[in-house]
Amino acid sequence: MIIETNSPLPHHPRPIIVIGAGGIVNDAHLPAYKLAGFWVTGIYDVDREKALRTAEKFDIPLVYLHPEDMLDRSPRSVVFDIAVPGSQILPVLRQLPEGSCVLLQKPMGDDLAMAREIVDLVRTKKMTAGVNFQLRYAPFINAARYIIGQGLIGELIDMEINVNVYTPWHLWRFLYSLPRVEILYHSIHYIDLVRSFFGNPDSIYAKTFQHPGMPELASVRTSIIMDYGPTIRANILTNHTHDFGLQEQHAYIKFEGTRGAIKIKLGLLMNYPEGVPDGFQYCIAQKDKPPVWKTLDIAGSWFPHAFIGSMAQIMLAAEGAIPKPDNSVEDAIHTMACVEAAYESSAQGGIRPSF
Ligand SMILES: NC(=O)c1ccc[n+]([C@@H]2O[C@H](COP(=O)([O-])OP(=O)(O)OC[C@H]3O[C@@H](n4cnc5c(N)ncnc54)[C@H](O)[C@@H]3O)[C@@H](O)[C@H]2O)c1
């Protein structure tokens, strides 16, 4: 059996202008585009030094001094790759010409209200726009989607994302001052992933937690149930404060169907930032035989390979190969609505038992 792990690619890749030269652009966007053969023609950052350093590292020919230069000198077919903090997305989008093609970094604004403003602006300016919820396009997720799509594990009835790791939050100082952290910046990927398999949930139950040793962070652990009715279970459990060595850390995505299961180990999150190897195992039940788990070796990982797929969606829509990106802002706003519901559920609390 040949299992597809690659994301669909455009026939005619478009040039890219990157806006924002921060950590994620250097660690994932640009390495991914290099792998895919996408051409980055220019870069702009309010911090010019960062733009210059990044341009030198990745051989980007143009560093723009001002946003206007970027607009004056951009080829018409360009895709703007916006990787700035969520609060800066709207001001940057307002500067771009009508009809632009854009990929926005997640989160899609700071909350659902801002996400709605982004959708309105994109519609008014007739842009082709998507959000970088790239876990959907990680090679191991492509493989799982292929196996599930072929019906090999039967009907999908269970997804569990379970993360018990130590995350060095001090690497992202900007999170310290924010009212929303774990769900908006991390579990959002899993909410989006679950939606990409099961669609929109009927409701969300959630509680997000602080840690007594990290009072400066609004939340670092979360439990979420995405409710799809009586037979589908979709759970997200994250604990980023397991500071007791690698031995008992784990991070996995498990899919269970009526006739089999898939378990993916997210090596990137363990022993962060060094990581450990990913893992992909699956079991397809055979009648009257004991279950056998098989291992699949998958080339590539979540970072940076998944970032090829999210950019490719914008290019595919721009060349007319698909009507709109799979990660379009119109789809991504539903993930933002789930995030909002999760925070509301957490604030509201559960049902009090009558003791
Ligand atoms: N999809 C993912 O998996 C993923 C992973 C990490 C980060 N992110 C998101 O990407 C965004 C950036 O994260 P980062 O870690 O690179 O942060 P960072 O702070 O390292 O970089 C952000 C960059 O944006 C620049 N910037 C800010 N406002 C700007 C503006 N108006 N115009 C041009 N440049 C501007 C800053 O100078 C900085 O260089 C965040 O929203 C973060 O949540 C997404």
The ligand as an ORCA input file, in Angstrom:
! r2SCAN-3c Opt
* xyz 0 1
  N       1.422     28.399     12.923
  C       2.291     28.111     13.888
  O       2.545     26.965     14.159
  C       2.988     29.206     14.642
  C       4.122     28.907     15.376
  C       4.770     29.940     16.042
  C       4.276     31.228     15.969
  N       3.136     31.477     15.270
  C       2.552     32.817     15.209
  O       3.318     33.636     14.340
  C       3.301     34.986     14.806
  C       4.731     35.450     14.926
  O       5.392     34.611     15.836
  P       6.975     34.666     16.041
  O       7.299     33.596     17.014
  O       7.666     34.689     14.734
  O       7.106     36.086     16.770
  P       8.355     37.074     16.755
  O       8.082     38.065     17.830
  O       9.627     36.312     16.778
  O       8.248     37.778     15.303
  C       7.239     38.671     14.941
  C       7.881     39.691     13.987
  O       6.870     40.546     13.469
  C       7.425     41.858     13.359
  N       6.314     42.803     13.288
  C       5.460     43.173     14.266
  N       4.542     44.023     13.773
  C       4.828     44.196     12.449
  C       4.232     44.942     11.407
  N       3.158     45.683     11.639
  N       4.789     44.887     10.174
  C       5.896     44.131      9.946
  N       6.503     43.407     10.912
  C       5.966     43.426     12.139
  C       8.283     41.987     14.608
  O       9.243     43.011     14.491
  C       8.908     40.590     14.687
  O      10.130     40.505     13.994
  C       2.557     34.960     16.153
  O       1.238     35.394     15.985
  C       2.561     33.515     16.546
  O       1.420     33.137     17.273
  C       2.495     30.491     14.609
*
